[in-house]
Amino acid sequence: MRSLPLVPASFFGIVLGLVGLGGGWRLAHRVWGLPAAVGEVLLALGTLVWAVLVLLYAAKWMLARDAALAEIAHPVQCCFAGLSGVATMLVAAALLPLSHAAAVVLYAAGAAVTLAFALWRSGQLWHGEREAGATTAILYLPAVAGSFVTGTCAAALGYADWGQLAFGAGLFSWLAIESVLLHRLYHGPAMPAPLRPTLGIQLAPPVVGAVCYLSVTSRPPDVLAHALLGYGLLQALLLLRLLPWIREQPFTPAYWAFSFGVTALANAALIMVGRGDGSAVATLAPLLFLGSNVAIGLLAAGTLALLFRGGLKLERRPLATPFPADGGTPPARP
């Protein structure tokens, strides 16, 4: 019997990593003259993965609505649903050199989904009564990551003034949520092993914010750009220090939570170098770019290994039995 795999919304994090790395190779081509084809292949792969996930996720809402509703009601898994809109905007930016019209349509759809989900989920959180143990870095996804990507892609499409508004929304949402999250990490119970990979999202706000800030401005990198990158570097070092503790959880696709921050860290540095930054950033940029390639390569290899070993287990729902191909009557229902 045919069945539908119920793809979790968190799988859209794979798109963020692939498209983020592809965008990094585009930047590296402009800054260092590295082969352009590598970036285009990665972006094409990310777009393909996005298309498959959109179809499967839409089918989940149509054919297994109870599972989709349970996911967005979950205190942790809920916020990953917003990644569908974020991934769509990133794919729109990837397609921009090919078709401005298609990019605008995709961006508008992704931005609408992102804003609607951020407003809905943030409103739910404002109701209160949330358990401290469920407070993780996933709280950044709806309003922070969503706003920063909205601003970055708006600027790429020529709407930098709108992008600046989105940057402000993301920046102040990040600062507010970070204080809540750090209070939980300092004073709450130790994070269970299955949730520890979500700490990878902690790297994203400063560096995705840096990419957004650089996108909505055109001047040479200033102190704010360097400050955002510097805080991102601190988060990266903290996560490296915590990696043995995080890896007590065996590899799962949840580790893709690291991907967006890792690629944005390198991309922010590349944008700065491309604008003539010859300071410490120029020294760090090659190392960060290499690190982003290694990280995404390891995540991809781990995911493929899980897939081939049968460890990538998804809940499946049987599809309705079709009518007989010979035009006969369907089986009678009891």
N, C-alpha and C positions, 0 to 999 in steps of 0.2 A: 504494500500500500504506500502511495506517495505521502510524504510528510513535509511540513514546513519547519525549517530550523528557526527557533526564536532568538534572533540576534539581539544581544544586549546593546543599549545605546552607547555604552562605553567603548564599543568597537570603533566608533567614529574617531577615537583617539589615534587609531592607526593612520587615518587620513591626515590628521594634523601633523604627524611625524613625517610621513612621506612627502607631503606637499611642502612642509617646512624645510626639509632637506633639499628638495628640488629647487625651492626658492633660493636657498643658500648657494647652490651651484650656479644659478643664474647670476647671483651677485659676484661669486668668485670668477665667473667668466668675464664680467665687466671690470673687476678690480685687478685680477691677476692673469687674465687670459686663459684660464683653464677651459677644457673642452665644453662647449655649450650643450653638446648632445647628452651628456650625463644628466644635467638638470632637466632637460626636456623629457627624457625617458622616465625619470623619477616622478615628474609632474603628471605624465600620462598614466603611470602606474597608480599614483594617488587618485587621479580622476576615475580610473576604472574601479578601484576599490570603493570609492565614494558612490559610484553609480550602483554597484551591486548592493551595498549596504542600504542605500535609500530605498531600493526596491524591496529588500527583505524587511526593512523596518516598517515601510508602509504596509506591507502584507501582514506584518505582525499586528498592526493597529486594526486592519480590516478583518482578519481571520482569527486573531487570538487577542481580542481587545481586553479580556480580563487580565492577561499576562502583562500587557502594555500598561494598563492602569495600575496594576500592582507594583510595577517598576517605578512609575513616577510618584507613587505614594511611599516608597521605601525611603527611610531617612538618609541613606547614603547613596544608593543607586540613582535616586531621583534626579540629581543635578546633572548627570551625564546626558540626559535627554537634550539639554541645550546644545550639546556638541553637534547635533545634526545641522543646526543653523550655522554654527561657526565653521564647520567643515564645508558647507555650501558656499560661504563667502570666500574661503580660501581657494576653492576650486574656481570660483568666478575670477579671482585675481590671476590665477594660473592661466585661464583662457583669454585674458585681456589682450595679449599680442595677436591672437587669432581672430577674435570677434569682440569688438567693444559692445555691440548690442546684446550679444548673448551674455557677456559678463555682467552688464547692467541688470538684465532680467534675473540672472541667478543671484546676484548680490541683493537685489530687492527682496527676493524670496527668502534668502538666508537671514537678512537683517530683520525682516518682519517676524520670522520664527524666533530668532534670538531675543528680540525685544519682548515679544509676547510671553515667551517662557520666563525671561528674567523678571518681568513684572508679576507674573503669576506665582513663581516660586518664591521670590523675595517677599511677596505679600503673605504667603503661607508661613514663612519663617518669622515674620513680624507678629504672628499670632502668639508666639512663645511656646512654652512647655516642651522644648526640645531637650532630649537627653544629652548630657555633656559628652558621653561616649560616642555619640553619632556626629559630633562636630569634628570634621576633618577638612583637609584642603579642597575637597570637592565643592565647598561653599564658594570658592572663587569663580567657579565656572559660569554660572548664569550672568551675573552683572559685571564681573571684572574681565574675564577672558572675552566674554561676548562683546562688551563695550570697546575694549582695545582692538579687537579684530574688526569690529564695525568701523572704527576710526581709520585703521590702517588701510582697509580696502576702499573706503570712501575716498581717501586721498589718492589712491592709485587710479581711481576712476575720474578724478578731477574735481572732487568735492571736498577739498581740504578744510573749508570752513565748517562743514558738517562734521568732519572727522575730529576737529578740535573739540566740539561739544561732546562727542563720544569719548574722547580721551579724558575729559574732565569727569564724566560719569564713571569711567573705569578707575581712574586714579583715586578718587575719594571713596569709592566702594571698597577698593583694595585696602586702603589704610584703616577703614573701619573694621573690616572683616579680619584683617591680620591680627589686630589686638585681641579679638575674641578667640581666634585660633591659638595664638601663643599662650593665652591664659589657660586654655584647655590642656595644651601640651605640658605646661609647667605644673599645673595643679591637679589635673584630672588623672584618671587611671591610665596605666600603660596601654598604648594602642595595641589591640589584638593583631597577631601576625597577618591575617588576611587583609587587614586595612592598611598595613604599613606601606605598600607600594603607592598608595594615593598621596603619600608625602612628596612624591615626585612633582606634583602640581605646585608645591611650594616654590619651586624655581621659576614658574611661569610669570607671575604678575610683574616683577620688576623688569624682566627682559622683554616680555611681550609689550609691556608699557613703553619700554625704550624704543622698540621698533615703531610703535604707534606715534610716539612723540617725534621721532625723526621723520616719519612719513608726513605728518601734518605741518611740519616746519621745513624750511628750505635753507636755513643758514647753517654755517659750520657747527659741528657738535659743541654744545655749551656745557656749563657745569651741571645742569639738570640731566642731560643725556649721560654724562660720565657718572653722575651719582646713581642713576638707575642701573647702569651697567655694573657699577661697583657693588651695589647691594645684591645684584644677581650673582656676581662672582662669589660673594659671601655665602649665599644660599647653596650654590653648587658645591662649595667646599664642605659646608655642613652636611649636605646629603652624602658626599663621598665618605665623610667620617662616620655616618650612620649606616652606610651600605651593608656592612656585615649583619647588623641588627635587622635591617629591612629584609635581607635575603634569607632570614629564617623562614620566610614564606617562599616556598618553591615557585619557580617561574610560572606565571599565568599571563594572559593578555593584559591584566591590570598594570603590569610594568610599563605599558605604553603611556602611562600617566607622566613618565619622565620625558617623553619625546618632544612635546611642544616647547617646553622650557629649554631643553638642550639645544634644539635647532634655533630658537629665537635668540639665545645667548650668542651663538656664533653669528647669526644674521645681523644683530644689532652692531656687533663689532665690525662686520664687513661694510655695513652702510656708513659707519663713521670713517673707516679707512677710505672708502670711495669718495667721501667729501673732504679728503685732504688731511684727516687726523693722523699726524705722524708721531703721536705721543706713545705712551705705554700701550694704548689700544692696538697700534700697528704691530707691536711685538706679540701681543696676546692673540690677535685674530687668527693666525695660522694654526695655533694650538687649539683654539676653540673650534675652528672649522674641522680639524682632524678629529677632535673629540666627538663632535656631532655625528660625523660619518661612522665612527666606531660604535657609538651608542645605538644609532638606528640600525646598523648592521647586526649588532647583537640581538636587538629586539626582534628584528625580522627573522634571524636564524632561530631564535628560541620559539617564535610562533610557528614557523614551518616545522620545526622538530616536534612540537606538540601535535600539529595537524597530522603529520605522517605516523606518529605513534598512536594516534587515536585518543590523545589526551585532551583535545579541544572539544570537550563534550558540551553540546548545546541541547536544551530541551527541544523536543520536536512535537508538533501537533499533526495528526493525520488530516489529509485533505479529503474532502467529500469524494466519494466514488462516482466517477462520471457515468453518464448513460452509456449503454453498449454502443460500440462503433457501428453495428449493423442497423441501428435505428430502432431496435427492439424497445420494449417498454422497460423502464427501470424496475428494480426489484421492489416488491411490495413492502411497505413498512408495517411492522407488527402493530 
